[in-house]
């Protein structure tokens, strides 16, 4: 998964966890509650009926359609690999159908709410704490570019150009893209690099743009905590960093950007994924209709 398909460590761990859950389910159904059977022995005997029963049991437990779809995909991927590599004489998941992922509405902040959060981040950065400078730069860059939080923490110093206002990120499938960003984000990142990063830096060879207090590359958890704190301080709805990605995409479309451009910014492989955001801009379409149509 990591080397041939270019999937992330997070995705690989999730898929492996799904297969371990499948093995545990099959062992329980076979009466091996003590778990004596080895995982590979259990999986060797899996049938299509076992896979369907596994998904059905999770549905009865109230698992979401998105979870069921992901676990079905994990099973299909694993058993296709096991058959192709000669570990299994047949692939029991060939005819396995699973739920389509639920197309839930993305969580989106209003423009005033985003601006309120970013003002708080900038004000907090004036206290001299280098991590507050980092949090301001991270929040500005997340909203300015619509990048994923995993992409943000993976940025190196060499990947960002504050004078040209461009950043190179590595997305899903190890695909690189270059994203422009605005003047406010450039100012925040420049302030972090010049005034904050050097205070956190413990090893001069460290290339990460965003660092933790001990000088190592910042992780996603630290960025999530920072966004939660900024939301609370700004008095706006509590969000995860991914909501800033949704907000950036929605605001781009609302203000006239085309779908293909937003697709490039977000790094979506399919335009269908980007189209999730079009429903959020229905009010803009309604206004245009009322202004332009003779019978509106």
KANOR-V730833 format. One line per field, one symbol per residue. ss: DSSP state (a for helix, b for strand, c for the rest). A space follows every 10 residues. Layout:
# KANOR-V730833
ss=???
This chain:
# KANOR-V730833
ss=ccccccccaa aaaaaaaaaa aaaaaaaaac ccccccccaa aaaacccaaa aaaaaaaaaa ccccaaaaaa aaaaaaaaaa aaaacccccc cccccccccc cccccccccc aaaaaaaaaa aaaaaaacca aaaaaaaaaa aaaaacccaa aaaccbaaab bccccbbbbb caaacbbbbb ccaaaaaaaa aaaaaaaaaa cccccccbcc bcccccbcca aaaaaaaaaa aaaacccccc aaaaaaaaaa aaaaccccaa aaaaaacccc aaaaaaaaaa aaaaaaaaaa aacccc
